[in-house]
Amino acid sequence: MITLRLRRVLHAAAVLSYIKGVTSLRADTTAIWNGGSGNWSDPTQWSSNPNYPHNGTPASTLYDAVLNSGLIFSTPVSKCKT
């Protein structure tokens, strides 16, 4: 039988694990679109120049891409292959 104290400890551990997982997903670099039309992968269009928002470039970098509307998109971005 699980005691109330053990149940609370297990609950607290689960909550802390969840919080750690959520906070580890935050991006470390904010890339702001400089405006105008252009190609997403053109680094001169971004405040993060010489890189455009492409998670993992450089290695281990996560991006928040901010467009002129002020909205933040936190989504995996993949390079188009032609």
C-alpha positions as CSV (number, residue, x, y, z in Angstrom):
1,M,0.0,0.0,0.0
2,I,1.3,3.4,-1.0
3,T,1.3,5.9,1.9
4,L,0.1,9.4,1.4
5,R,3.7,10.7,1.9
6,L,5.1,8.4,-0.8
7,R,2.3,9.4,-3.1
8,R,3.1,13.1,-2.6
9,V,6.8,12.5,-3.3
10,L,6.0,10.6,-6.5
11,H,3.7,13.3,-7.6
12,A,6.2,16.0,-6.9
13,A,8.9,14.0,-8.9
14,A,6.5,13.6,-11.8
15,V,5.7,17.4,-11.8
16,L,9.4,18.3,-11.7
17,S,10.2,15.9,-14.5
18,Y,7.5,17.5,-16.6
19,I,8.6,21.0,-15.9
20,K,12.2,20.2,-16.7
21,G,11.1,18.6,-20.0
22,V,9.0,21.7,-21.0
23,T,11.7,24.2,-20.1
24,S,14.4,22.3,-22.0
25,L,12.4,22.8,-25.2
26,R,12.9,26.6,-25.1
27,A,14.9,28.0,-28.0
28,D,18.2,29.7,-27.2
29,T,18.2,32.0,-30.2
30,T,15.5,34.4,-31.4
31,A,15.7,35.2,-35.1
32,I,13.6,38.2,-36.2
33,W,12.6,38.6,-39.8
34,N,14.0,41.9,-41.0
35,G,11.0,42.6,-43.2
36,G,10.0,42.4,-46.8
37,S,9.6,39.5,-49.1
38,G,12.4,36.9,-49.5
39,N,13.5,33.4,-49.1
40,W,13.3,31.9,-45.6
41,S,16.8,30.4,-45.9
42,D,18.4,33.7,-46.9
43,P,20.3,34.6,-43.7
44,T,20.5,38.3,-44.7
45,Q,16.8,38.5,-44.1
46,W,17.2,37.5,-40.4
47,S,18.6,39.2,-37.3
48,S,20.5,35.9,-36.6
49,N,22.7,36.5,-39.7
50,P,24.9,34.6,-40.7
51,N,22.3,31.9,-39.8
52,Y,18.7,31.7,-40.6
53,P,16.3,29.8,-38.3
54,H,17.1,26.2,-38.9
55,N,17.2,24.2,-35.7
56,G,20.6,22.5,-35.3
57,T,22.5,25.1,-37.3
58,P,24.9,25.7,-35.8
59,A,24.9,22.4,-33.8
60,S,22.5,22.2,-30.8
61,T,20.9,25.6,-31.6
62,L,17.1,26.0,-31.3
63,Y,15.4,29.0,-32.8
64,D,12.3,31.1,-32.1
65,A,11.4,32.7,-35.4
66,V,9.7,36.1,-35.0
67,L,7.9,37.6,-38.0
68,N,6.9,41.2,-38.6
69,S,3.5,40.5,-37.1
70,G,5.2,40.0,-33.7
71,L,4.1,36.4,-33.5
72,I,6.5,33.8,-32.3
73,F,6.5,30.5,-34.1
74,S,8.3,27.7,-32.2
75,T,8.2,24.9,-34.7
76,P,10.8,22.7,-36.3
77,V,12.1,24.2,-39.5
78,S,13.5,22.1,-42.3
79,K,15.4,23.2,-45.3
80,C,13.6,22.7,-48.6
81,K,15.4,20.3,-50.9
82,T,15.4,21.1,-54.6
